[in-house]
Amino acid sequence: MTKESAGPLRLLRETHEERVLAALRAQGALTRAQLADQANLSRATLSSIVQDLLAKQAITETTANGEAVRGRGRPVSVLTLNAAGGLALGMDLGHRRIQVTVANVAHEVVASEGIACSERTPWGRRLDLALALVDELTARQEISLSALAGVGVGVVGPVSETGDHPHPSRVSRTALVRDGLAERFGVPVYVDNNTRLAALAEAIWGAGAGVQDVLYLRLSYGVGGGLVLGGHLFSGAGGAAGELGHISVDRSGPRCACGGRGCLERYVSLAAVLEQSGVRRFDEFLRRLDAGDETARRVIDDAGTRIGEVLAAACNTVNPDTVVIGGELADAGDQLLRPLRAALRQYTHSQVRRHLRIAPAVLGHDDAARGGIALVLRRSALLAGYPATAPGPSPEDQAHDIG
Amino acid sequence: MTKESAGPLRLLRETHEERVLAALRAQGALTRAQLADQANLSRATLSSIVQDLLAKQAITETTANGEAVRGRGRPVSVLTLNAAGGLALGMDLGHRRIQVTVANVAHEVVASEGIACSERTPWGRRLDLALALVDELTARQEISLSALAGVGVGVVGPVSETGDHPHPSRVSRTALVRDGLAERFGVPVYVDNNTRLAALAEAIWGAGAGVQDVLYLRLSYGVGGGLVLGGHLFSGAGGAAGELGHISVDRSGPRCACGGRGCLERYVSLAAVLEQSGVRRFDEFLRRLDAGDETARRVIDDAGTRIGEVLAAACNTVNPDTVVIGGELADAGDQLLRPLRAALRQYTHSQVRRHLRIAPAVLGHDDAARGGIALVLRRSALLAGYPATAPGPSPEDQAHDIG
């Protein structure tokens, strides 16, 4: 069974549509005959896809001299991507960084910019900074947002399936961001946790591209993760699926703010790693590690083992194709991955191990913003590449319906 | 957002169709006006559903004196379930028991029968026993299998997404069962692991009914499980999702046949529990437990704690609505569930814990056979209750596409 016949859960990149768009992206303009050839599709299949894409304004059809094609008896025409067919805006309002990224109908990033911010920056201020960044970026690159189809935005902390923060006292964060963006742009706004959005982006365009089920782990100041199943973010009942940082590695360990005990995050967050190695800055830690410092090696070895043990439990539960490891700690490379893989090998079921691939994350600072773009691309009827679905919300709307 | 608008992943029981069928099941025969009222649907919605159900031969329409209704200008007619509209056969070829269950188009069990068998019974012999049981059952209850839509069958051990056993040397088991049943009945045959099928049945008709994401754990001679997400069995890359029995509870524990170390199964299988308590038979163990025997209490307490610790890791990964606990060990009731819940509370993220329900399994020996029936009901165009899907395989076909 090929992935292309997998029904309503086909990934963006796996649709016939996406093959057509990819050909146009690569070649600029093509006749229908050329396009059928390039996309390796029958004329009949191509014809129905082209009709859909024209209806969605994702592509345009012109004669060789640039006139729009209408009606019957038409001359040979060429198809091109419609640059004005729609844009998606992705944002990441992170702990220490604000990122804004714009993608076009061809799923290409057309502009991206990030700025650092303090962890203590209030949410209203973060939003203002992000909006100013959008203004600056679109002005500088002469991008019109008149064809904006939607905004996908990542925030820190859990976001439940309704888009609200599960702690009533903190609802204001999600609501503030969503309402502020909706008011400013007048388009649909989708909010999710930024680590989860990074997971989605890695699964679609990054280290997990081409597989179905991806478990993503981010090793940073906090330790979080996300679960992408069948190409869609999976949230679970409380929006906390993939929160691997709060799996216990020491059952008699210290209490964690999450309510658990001995959580992985307490042992392998950047702060914990720095504390254990007596180093102030993470770049200094990496330098020592490279220089063969004994303490640094022991610390990263312990961290890798603990992470591998937690991943083994998670993989035995979900049996993913690929585990993607992101965040700053992943910069330790093989010195982290070696003990991590060893622990995974030791504690996974052979069925799970046999199908498992461990891959470092490949996207950069714009990972979560691109995840936001994926949410928009998936939902917008104007933007091509999202397979047609039955009426009703798409899977990320109904967050625990994995659709 | 109501569950009814959740798109193509609506559970069987949540469709409007299912409401119509439920009303007919309860009331026998109803006019369209009565049916719209009973099912609480608008006349327009009801009309399109009735049309579909008539087309699928799931229901029939007759005048008060029993004539089939055709064409326009028709008199007031009544709708009834079509008893000949299709049957689904479920089978469980278990370690120690063979079960055969037949359900009709209304998702009602019309016949069910099980027999014990030895663990050493060869697979060909098991199949023969199951087929003899089908013959006996259908003869005794005068059931015609001429309208059989499909067979769903559970087998022991892992079954990959293609329906084959992942160990090439054991492929024969799945192939033997599938080919034997296809030859005998001439209908589609769906094979999966029987614990996973029990998970599906519990999620649809049992302790997980009405929720989206169910983690099922079976505590028996072996310790296995299944993951039902959005109402569909989730398999993962190697068909091993939900194999909680092989999550490590003691990292320096003994090697397990699965390739792991210190697996839960080694500590809480029935055999392990009996060995730890120095008792020969499980009913004797339960008797001692009830009588307040110290050793038995300590053993079940340790087992509950270990199971809770493993479930905590699994729940932090998947964030299910409900964990269903099945298998013989669940007969220990609160003596098992009390320490299990305590460990779960202690080691889960607050977001996960807040939305989590622990429930004992409620289906009996026919759980896996009913899961097989669910596979058939979901796939057969003749049988009502399965929401229409896009062309292409249904989620359980493409086992790691959770559809």
Interface residues (C-beta under 8 A of the other chain):
Chain A: M1 S5 A6 G7 P8 L9 P158 T162 P166 V211 Q212 D213 L215 L227 L229 G230 F234 S235 G236 A237 G238 G239 A240 A241 G242 E243 L244 H246 I247 S248 R251 C258 G259 G260 R261 G262 E309 V310 A312 A313 A314 N316 T317 V318 N319 P320 D321 Q346 Y347 T348 H349 S350 Q351 V352 R353 R354 H355 L356 P387 A388 T389 A390 P391 G392 P393 S394 P395 D397 Q398 H400 D401 I402 G403
Chain B: M1 S5 A6 G7 P8 L9 P158 T162 P166 V211 Q212 D213 L215 L227 L229 G230 F234 S235 G236 A237 G238 G239 A240 A241 G242 E243 L244 H246 I247 S248 R251 C258 G259 G260 R261 G262 E309 V310 A312 A313 A314 N316 T317 V318 N319 P320 D321 Q346 Y347 T348 H349 S350 Q351 V352 R353 R354 H355 L356 P387 A388 T389 A390 P391 G392 P393 S394 P395 D397 Q398 H400 D401 I402 G403
